[in-house]
Amino acid sequence: METIDEQQRQLDFWGEGSKLFGIFIVNMLLTLITLGLYYPWARAATMKYLYQETEFEGSRFTFHGTGKEMFLGFIKALGIFGGLYLILFLFMWVGNPLFTLLGFLIFFTGISLLTPIAIHGALRYRMSRTSWRGIHFGYRGNLSELIRICIIGFLLTLVTFGIYSFWFEMKVRRYLIQNIRFGNVQFSFRGDGTDWFGLNLAGYLLTIITLGIYSFWWMKDRLKFQFSNIRIHQDDSTIKVKTSFTGGNYFGLVIVNGILMAITLGLATPWIIIRNIKYIFDNIVLDGAFNPEAIQQTEEDYRDATGDDLMDALDMGMM
């Protein structure tokens, strides 16, 4: 890893697999006993632990979300999905092939529209409920604009047989990141669809040629691209994200994780989560002038966790 100078700062993560395992066991038992109702509280407990073990400039992050907030969002998400499935089954129950087709179209259109709604709501909630030194993050994106970007991107991806998906992904990522705030600190993303396409095309071809061996270097390049194109803006200063990912250390991470999962039949999941987070933080630094004392609170409070629960139900990670 590069030597960190006075202009470079690094996130530290102090989480331990054994402590996270204890949280996982309690969460699993309570979720089973309550027939799944405890799940929102389980997610909140896990996130609180991971956030409070993340440190920057000697101060820990805080996740303020609660199980109650997530439970209310969980119920709303269930209602939305339940409504879509009900429409589908009613149209299928009619027994007419045309109605069945219409039912599937309505269902998949609904799911497609839920994706930007989930991303938007999840970012608003997750950012608002995250703080550092009492300053909260925020997300200022506009839902209608995000839906417009997603609809156009989805249609262009269809007509180009998937090729436009690389530009689509970068456009969404750029829009989301540029609307994230940390007090009066702003973020931006400089990644371009053409570069992203070239990186993935080269990675795919080299992975085939090397019978899969190059895949670790491909994944390393993807990580590096996603992080190194992030910029943080404070007043007139721009802070860059520098990375030190290598194919070798990524290979070691994946192989050890795979062995741990295999020999423990999945019980090592908490340790793997800790390893993955530490790997990311150990290989990125923030490079540029940064003044924590000049950060001012600017973001509004937002406690509706519906989008976050929709993201979880759709099995989508945060972008």
Sequence and secondary structure as in RCSB ss.txt:
>XXXX:A:sequence
METIDEQQRQLDFWGEGSKLFGIFIVNMLLTLITLGLYYPWARAATMKYLYQETEFEGSRFTFHGTGKEMFLGFI
KALGIFGGLYLILFLFMWVGNPLFTLLGFLIFFTGISLLTPIAIHGALRYRMSRTSWRGIHFGYRGNLSELIRIC
IIGFLLTLVTFGIYSFWFEMKVRRYLIQNIRFGNVQFSFRGDGTDWFGLNLAGYLLTIITLGIYSFWWMKDRLKF
QFSNIRIHQDDSTIKVKTSFTGGNYFGLVIVNGILMAITLGLATPWIIIRNIKYIFDNIVLDGAFNPEAIQQTEE
DYRDATGDDLMDALDMGMM
>XXXX:A:secstr
     TTEE  EE   HHHHHHHHHHHHHHHHHTTTTTHHHHHHHHHHHHHHTEEETTEEEEE   HHHHHHHHH
HHHHHHHHHHHHHHHHHHT  HHHHHHHHHHHHHHHHHHHHHHHHHHHHHHHHTEEETTEEEEE   HHHHHHHH
HHHHHHHHHTTTTTHHHHHHHHHHHHHHTEEETTEEEEE   HHHHHHHHHHHHHHHHHTTTTTHHHHHHHHHHH
HHHTEEEEETTEEEEEEE   HHHHHHHHHHHHHHHHHHTTTTHHHHHHHHHHHHHHTEEEES   GGG      
     HHHHHHHHTT    
